[in-house]
Amino acid sequence: MVLVEEERSIEEGLLELSNQSDASGCRITACVILSTFVAVCGSFSFGVAIGYTSGAEIGIMKDMGLSIAEFSAFASFSTLGATFGALFSGKMAIVLGRRGTMWVSDILCVIGWLCIAFAKNVLWLNFGRISSGIGIGLISYVVPVYIAEITPKHIRGTFTFFNQLLQNSGLALVFFWGNFISWRKMALLGALPCVIQGIGLFLVPESPRWLAKVGADEELENSLLRLRGREADISREASEIQVFNKMLESDSKSSFSDLFQRKYRHTLVVGIGLMLIQQFSGSTAVISYASTIFRKAGFSVAIGSTLLGIFMIPKAMIGLILVDKWGRRPLLLTSACGMSITCMFVGLAFTLQKMQLLPKLTPVLTFICVTLYIASYAVGVGALPWIIMSEIFPMNIKVTAGTLVTLASWSSSSIVTYAFNFLFEWSTQGTFYIFGAIGGAALIFIWLLVSETKGLSLEEIQTSLTRQPNEINHM
C-alpha cells in the first residue's frame, strides 16, 4: 500500500513537472539537428541494404552465376543477420550507450559492404550480407530510440521520421543509380554513410535518458545543455527524466518476465503487432523485388526503377511534414488503407494478365499501384512502428521490449523476403491478394489498439499507458 502511494505521488510530481516544462523544450538547436543527422546516416545504409537486391539482382546473378534459390538466400541473409543483431540491440544500447551501439553497427556494416564489393565467390557475398545485416539490426533499434530521447516532444515525431527519410534516400540511390553503376560500386556507396556516422558520433552528445539510467547526473545535465542550448533552463527537464527513472527503478528491474506484467501487456501487443503488420503486408518483399515484379508485369525494369528512385524522397517528405500535425494514428490508418487497396489492384492486374484480358493495362496498372503502395507505406507503416516503439516502452523494460519488438520485425522480414520468390512463382495475383488482406486486418488492429502519442513527452506517454490497467482496477 505504501509502495502504491509512493508510486502515485511520483507520477503526480512527474506530470506537474511535465506541465511546467511544456514551453522550455521547444527550441531546436544546432546540436539537435547535427545529432539527428549523424544518427540517420546509418539509416541511409539501412535503405541501401533493403533495396540493394532489386538494383543488383541482374548483375550479381550474371557475374556470380547464382540461381534463383541462391539469390533468394543472399537477399534473405540481410534480414537473417538483422534478426541476430536485434537479439542484442537493446542490451547493447544499455551497456554501451546509444552512441557506442551505433559505432558497433558502423564497423559491422562497413565490413559487410566491403566483403560484398570485393567478393570473389558466393561465400564472401553471403558473409558480407550477414555482417551488414547484423549492423542494420542494431541501427533499426538504436537510431529511432536515440532521436526520440534527444528531441523536444513538440518535434519528436518529425525528427524521428528523418530515420524513414534517409532510408528512402538509400532506396532512391539503389533504384536510380542501379541502372548506371555496377553492384560492386553500389556496395561501396552503402558503406560511405557508416564511415560518416562513425566520425560524426565523436561530435554529438549521448542520450540524456540513458545517462540518467546509468546514474551519470552531471553528464545528463551537460548533454541537455548541449541539446537545448547553453542559455536554456534545463533543470525542469532534467528533474522530469530523473523522477521518472526513479519511479521505474522502484517499480522493477528490467527482466524478461517484466514484459508480461499486466500494465505492460497493451504496449507489448501494440509494439509487436505493428512490426508484424509492417512486414507481413509485404513491404520488404515489394521493395527488395520491385524489378522482379515489373519484369513479370511486362513493365520496363530500367524505367520503373528510375522513376521509383526519383519518387522515393518526395513521398517520404509527406510523412515528415504530417507526422506532428496529423498525429501517428491517422497516418497509420491512411497508410494501411492505401497499402491494402493498392495490393488488391496489383492482384487484379496479374489476374487480368493470367486471363489474357486487357494486356496493355497490366504493366501500367502494376507500376502505378506499386508506386502508390510504396508511397502509402512510407507515409505511415514504414516509419511509425519504429517511432511508436521508441516512445511507448519505459526505460526499465526498453531493453527487453525493444529487443523483442525488433526481433519480431526482422524475423518476419526474413521469412517474407525468402518466401516471396516462391510465392510469386506459385501465384502472382494470390501473393498480392494475401498482402492486401493483411493490410485490411491492420486497419482493424490500428483502430482498436493504437493510441495517439503526438505532443506528449516520453514520460507522459509511458505513464498514461502503464497506469491504464491500475485505473481500470480501481473503478
HELIX and SHEET records of a PDB file:
HELIX    1   1 VAL A    2  GLN A   20  1                                  19    
HELIX    2   2 ALA A   30  MET A   64  1                                  35    
HELIX    3   3 ILE A   68  VAL A   95  1                                  28    
HELIX    4   4 GLY A   97  ALA A  117  1                                  21    
HELIX    5   5 VAL A  122  ILE A  150  1                                  29    
HELIX    6   6 LYS A  153  ILE A  155  5                                   3    
HELIX    7   7 ARG A  156  TRP A  177  1                                  22    
HELIX    8   8 TRP A  183  GLY A  200  1                                  18    
HELIX    9   9 LEU A  201  LEU A  203  5                                   3    
HELIX   10  10 PRO A  208  LYS A  213  1                                   6    
HELIX   11  11 ASP A  217  ARG A  228  1                                  12    
HELIX   12  12 SER A  235  ASP A  251  1                                  17    
HELIX   13  13 PHE A  256  PHE A  260  5                                   5    
HELIX   14  14 ARG A  262  PHE A  280  1                                  19    
HELIX   15  15 SER A  283  SER A  288  1                                   6    
HELIX   16  16 ALA A  290  ALA A  297  1                                   8    
HELIX   17  17 VAL A  301  LEU A  322  1                                  22    
HELIX   18  18 ARG A  328  LYS A  354  1                                  27    
HELIX   19  19 LEU A  361  SER A  376  1                                  16    
HELIX   20  20 TYR A  377  VAL A  381  3                                   5    
HELIX   21  21 LEU A  384  ILE A  392  1                                   9    
HELIX   22  22 MET A  395  TRP A  426  1                                  32    
HELIX   23  23 THR A  428  LEU A  449  1                                  22    
HELIX   24  24 LEU A  458  HIS A  474  1                                  17    
END                                                                             
